[in-house]
Amino acid sequence: MRRREFIGSLAAVAALGTRSGRAQSPGRAYHLGTFHPVVPMTESTPFGKIIVKVLAQHGYILGQNLTLDARSSMGDNAKIPASMQELKAANVDVIIVIGFPAALAAKSIGVPTIGANGLGDPVATHLIENEARPGGNITGISDVASVLTTKRLSLLKEVAPKLRKIAMIWNEDDLGMTLRYQASAKGAESIGAEVLAVGVREPDDFNEAFEVMGREKPDGILMVADALTNLNRKRVFEFAAARKLPAIYEYDFIVRDGGLMSYGPDLTESFERAAAMAARVFAGAKPADLPFEQPTKYPFAINLKTAKNTGIEVPPTLLALADEVIE
């Protein structure tokens, strides 16, 4: 059940649908490319539906003046550059991407690109010059990991008051996620918690990761979400349940799938705003001039069923804070 929304800093969302519609060239067809690191983001997938709906509100209607070319690398980052080249060859006007590796590949082909999620810190990774004026062919939704880490750890500590050591799992082959891990590690150290770094690069690495955590005995887990960790999230759920370890994740869909709890940006909002930015590019705006936008909604979700099944007691005060409780 939804209870309330955490509201972050407000960011302007310009160019309403009527304006975008008026800016279209008569008879012009617009070509959108999408890239998802696991499965193609088509009009029938959850995120694809959001994108198509918002673009329609701005006057860009699939099957009329809009076409969609959806690509993915099926979890293999080595295939991303080829996917981007294919989108460029297809003459897409804009690409909406998920993940730093895709954004990096898109930067090299020069096609206007909107990063909807998972880019990491775009300045630190040199994707852009600065968030206020990106200066290249990429804009999108900001990563606020350093701010969110403190909140995530405080929520984890509510469940595990004796939290002294926290295991952090992330894809160390992804620079964006490595920087997100580093921001999280600094946040943990600032509250006096020891960090057990558990970097992975491929699915087989999770076996070693679990061995390390079994040996080092952390008091809790934080998983940094990207294609690799998300694809292996149920293995993390199983390990946490077997060890009765509280774990916190970055997105609420992971909690609906069996994770204990999450705190992070609302992905529906992120994709709505990414689509609105794509509409602005269709209307003539350049990504170089479109500031990165920060999320404004940060839902906190708890899976009470997972807590009960693993013997973890969730304080009533924490339940009262939750936007969504899965029972």
Buried (B, 14 or more C-beta within 10 A) or exposed (E): EEEEBBEBEEBEBEBEBEBBBEBBEEEEEBBBBBBBBBEBBBBEBEBBBBBBBBBBBBBBBBEEBBBBBBBBBEBEBEBBBEBBEEBBEEEBBBBBBBBBBBBBBBBEBEBBBBBBBBBBBBBBBEBBEEBEEBBBBBBBBBBBBBBBBBBBBEBBBBBBEEBEBBBBBBBBBBBBBBBBBBBBBBBBEEEEBBBBEBBBEEEEBBEEBBEBBEEEEBBBBBBBBBBBBBEBBEBBBEBBBEBEBBBBBBBBBBBEBBBBBBBBBBBBBBBBBBBBBBBBBBBEBBBBEBBBBBBBBBBBBBBBEBBEEBEBEBEEEBEEBBBBBBE
